[in-house]
Amino acid sequence: MIILDGHSLTIEKCKKILTGEKVRISEQAIEKVNTSRKAVEKIVDEDRVVYGITTGFGLFCNVLIDSDKTGELQINLIRSHAVGVGEPFNEEITKLMLVLRANALLKGHSGVRIEVIEQLLKFVNMDIYPVIPCKGSLGASGDLAPLSHLALSLIGEGFVKYNGVTYPTDELLQKLNITPIKLQAKEGLGLINGTQAMTAVGVLAYIHGEKLAYLSEYISSFTMQALESIIDVFDEEIHISRGYQEQIDVAKRFRNILNNSKLMTRQGELRVQDAYSIRCVPQVHGACFQALNYVKEKLEIEMNASTDNPLIFDDGNKVISAGNFHGEPIAFAMDFLKLPMCELANISERRIERLVNPALNNDFPGFLSNKEGLESGAMILQYSAASLVSENKTLAHPASVDSIPSSANQEDHVSMGTIAARHALEIIENSYNVLAIELFCSAQAVHLMDSNKLSPISQKFYDEYREKVQHFEKDRMFSIDINKTNEFMKSCDISG
């Protein structure tokens, strides 16, 4: 059971939630929520002028709302802001959005009732997924459009998925005997002012990206052994002399993976130096882990942040309208995440070229083909990898450098953080396919040599892979093999 308190949510806890662990609210957080709710009710009772509670929104912030209309104001907000387009976010992202929004509200600065948060977590624990279109957010004032679709489901409107079937929300809630909530003052705004869409996408992207980074070590070690590469480049003193801990750690993991390999060589034994895509892996992969560490740090801060507006402090005596909903920190982090994910694919594609090019591949048949000329072998696999890394370069353009004014120039600078996060996730999927192509080609090369000469750790990984994907004796529809390889990689239990 994961306990949410607004302060201690981590990536590791998110992984557990995504694999089915249930969540509940901490008792201490309930007290904070109740205190801030009393403050909102007092503001309404006293007819105080406070943004989003007794006023309109955006450019309408100077329009005062009668106290008996505050609930209607919140419902209108949700309905009017649910303007997302495109394919829905997948169920993992949607579940994370529910969790992250609940966790932000539990900090006790938003003024919603505890019943609102309980409804969010009821959806999490019962695997009810609001249908949330993935496009339409500017990333400030938060993820308004996506979070509005999420909020609609809580009040029994819009659509949800349950057991793989899409239902009108009111129909499913009635079927499951769940009562829709009735929004009161501040609660609509409290549900949609925030960065939970971009952060949810970012968390999932980080989880997949981190795994790919570790997988890339196992996969590139196959290529190194197939090409009888020089093991000296992983010597500990080399990496300590530069000083980057991530580089030192990568080299250490490679020494472990390659330990007792009969295929690796020593400096000067076959050649003096390997190409950069082999020799510089610790430096490149180490830099990738530096970027991943930065991204993780920012995500874990944002997962536990108050991103609402206005925020309530000092038992309601201080209510301030500000800008914590602005997604710039996550926009930067997501744009940064694109770079290491691109680089893991870029350097992998160069190793693929070395495996299939007869001028570079250590006397293997051209394109690893058993009948050169009559059969093309892995020739076009490198084409596919090249296409993917080129597409990644386009997607890597930073979304955060763009801004388009909105709400009649009241909201005149926005982050585009959700676009950055979506593109990062797309790059990661492309990179999985590039690394899958390298794994398929390097395993074929090892098969043509003698897989029994692999290091023990590589041998185990190779045997597990061969249970899912067989070597090829003649040309076949290789896209099936790449899809199976991708599935194998994502099912692997691998970490640092």
Secondary structure, 3 states (H helix, E strand, C coil): CEEECCCCCCHHHHHHHHCCCCEEECHHHHHHHHHHHHHHHHHHHCCCCCCCCCECCHHHHHCECCHHHHHHHHHHHHHHHCCCEEEECCHHHHHHHHHHHHHHHCCCCCCCCHHHHHHHHHHHHCCEEECCEEECCCCCCCCHHHHHHHHHHHCCCCEEEECCEEEEHHHHHHHCCCCCCCCCCCHHHHHHCCCHHHHHHHHHHHHHHHHHHHHHHHHHHHHHHHCCCEHHHHCHHHHHHHCCHHHHHHHHHHHHHHCCCCCCECCCCCCCCCCHHHHCHHHHHHHHHHHHHHHHHHHHHHCCCCCCCCEEEHHHCEEECCCCCCCHHHHHHHHHHHHHHHHHHHHHHHHHHHHHCCCCCCCCCHHHCCCECCECCCHHHHHHHHHHHHHHHHHCCCHHHCCCCECCCCECCCCCHHHHHHHHHHHHHHHHHHHHHHHHHHHHHHHHCCHHHCCHHHHHHHHHHHCCCCCCCCCCCHHHHHHHHHHHHHHCCCCC
